[in-house]
Amino acid sequence: MKNPRIFKTPFNSVYPLYVKKAENKGRTKAEVDQIILWLTGYDEEGLKRQLDSDINIEDFFENAPEMNPNASLITGSICGYRVEEIEDKMMQKIRYLDKLIDELAKGKSMEKILRKS
């Protein structure tokens, strides 16, 4: 898979799905934002700018200030793939975020989601 369709999907069209998934399980938009900020290094204003634009998911991650060094601690399966074994680095970043949102929806504490000791 050279350039999956997900790469060109606007980030602002996927973001509401993350929020809805979290809210359906009693979690909050603020927690979704906290996860995204932790993972990507965006600040609140930077995330807002990205959401106000039509930036696609690939560019959202490419333009991220700095992926969290603890992202490599994210393990487990998402969509039938082990995130730590995904070879395409862009797809891995996307699946990291998917995995963190899944953990949020499953009721994990923010401390565990954000890989704090």
C-alpha positions as CSV (number, residue, x, y, z in Angstrom):
1,M,0.0,0.0,0.0
2,K,1.9,3.0,-1.3
3,N,-0.5,5.9,-0.3
4,P,-3.6,4.7,1.5
5,R,-6.8,6.8,1.1
6,I,-6.8,7.6,4.8
7,F,-3.6,9.7,4.3
8,K,-5.6,12.2,2.2
9,T,-8.7,12.3,4.4
10,P,-9.1,15.7,6.0
11,F,-8.2,15.5,9.7
12,N,-11.1,17.8,10.6
13,S,-13.5,15.1,9.2
14,V,-12.0,12.3,11.4
15,Y,-11.6,14.4,14.6
16,P,-15.4,14.5,15.3
17,L,-15.5,10.7,15.1
18,Y,-12.8,10.5,17.8
19,V,-14.8,12.9,20.0
20,K,-18.0,11.0,19.4
21,K,-16.4,7.7,20.2
22,A,-15.1,9.1,23.5
23,E,-18.3,10.9,24.4
24,N,-20.4,7.8,23.7
25,K,-18.4,6.1,26.5
26,G,-18.7,9.0,29.0
27,R,-15.3,10.6,28.2
28,T,-14.8,14.2,27.0
29,K,-13.6,16.2,24.0
30,A,-11.0,17.7,26.4
31,E,-9.5,14.2,27.0
32,V,-9.4,13.6,23.2
33,D,-7.6,16.9,22.8
34,Q,-5.2,16.0,25.6
35,I,-4.3,12.8,23.9
36,I,-3.7,14.5,20.5
37,L,-1.6,17.2,22.1
38,W,0.5,14.6,24.0
39,L,1.0,12.5,20.9
40,T,1.8,15.2,18.4
41,G,3.3,18.1,20.3
42,Y,0.7,20.5,19.0
43,D,-0.5,23.1,21.5
44,E,-4.2,24.0,21.8
45,E,-3.9,26.9,19.4
46,G,-2.0,24.7,16.9
47,L,-4.6,22.0,17.1
48,K,-7.4,24.6,16.6
49,R,-5.6,25.9,13.5
50,Q,-5.3,22.4,12.0
51,L,-9.0,21.7,12.7
52,D,-10.0,25.1,11.1
53,S,-8.1,24.1,7.9
54,D,-8.6,21.3,5.4
55,I,-5.3,19.7,6.2
56,N,-5.2,15.9,5.5
57,I,-4.2,13.3,8.1
58,E,-0.8,12.8,6.5
59,D,0.1,16.5,6.6
60,F,-1.4,16.8,10.1
61,F,1.2,14.3,11.3
62,E,4.0,15.5,9.0
63,N,3.5,19.0,10.4
64,A,3.3,17.9,14.0
65,P,5.8,19.8,16.1
66,E,7.2,16.6,17.7
67,M,5.8,13.1,18.1
68,N,6.0,12.2,21.7
69,P,9.1,10.0,22.4
70,N,6.9,7.7,24.5
71,A,4.7,6.9,21.5
72,S,6.9,3.8,21.1
73,L,5.4,2.5,24.3
74,I,2.0,2.3,22.6
75,T,1.4,-1.4,21.9
76,G,-1.5,-3.7,21.1
77,S,-3.9,-4.4,18.3
78,I,-6.0,-1.9,16.3
79,C,-7.9,-2.9,13.2
80,G,-6.3,-6.3,13.3
81,Y,-2.7,-5.0,13.3
82,R,-0.2,-4.7,16.2
83,V,0.7,-1.1,16.2
84,E,4.3,-1.7,17.2
85,E,4.8,-3.9,14.1
86,I,3.4,-1.5,11.5
87,E,6.2,-0.8,9.1
88,D,4.8,2.3,7.4
89,K,5.7,5.1,9.9
90,M,2.8,7.4,8.8
91,M,0.3,4.6,9.1
92,Q,1.8,3.7,12.5
93,K,1.3,7.3,13.7
94,I,-2.3,7.2,12.6
95,R,-2.9,3.9,14.3
96,Y,-1.2,5.2,17.5
97,L,-3.9,7.8,17.7
98,D,-6.6,5.3,17.0
99,K,-5.3,3.0,19.7
100,L,-5.1,5.8,22.3
101,I,-8.7,6.9,21.5
102,D,-9.8,3.2,21.8
103,E,-8.1,3.1,25.2
104,L,-9.9,6.2,26.3
105,A,-13.3,4.8,25.2
106,K,-12.5,1.6,27.0
107,G,-12.2,3.5,30.3
108,K,-8.4,3.5,30.8
109,S,-7.1,6.3,33.0
110,M,-5.4,9.2,31.4
111,E,-2.2,8.4,33.3
112,K,-2.0,5.0,31.6
113,I,-3.1,6.3,28.2
114,L,-0.4,8.9,28.3
115,R,2.2,6.3,29.3
116,K,3.1,8.1,32.6
117,S,5.0,6.1,35.2
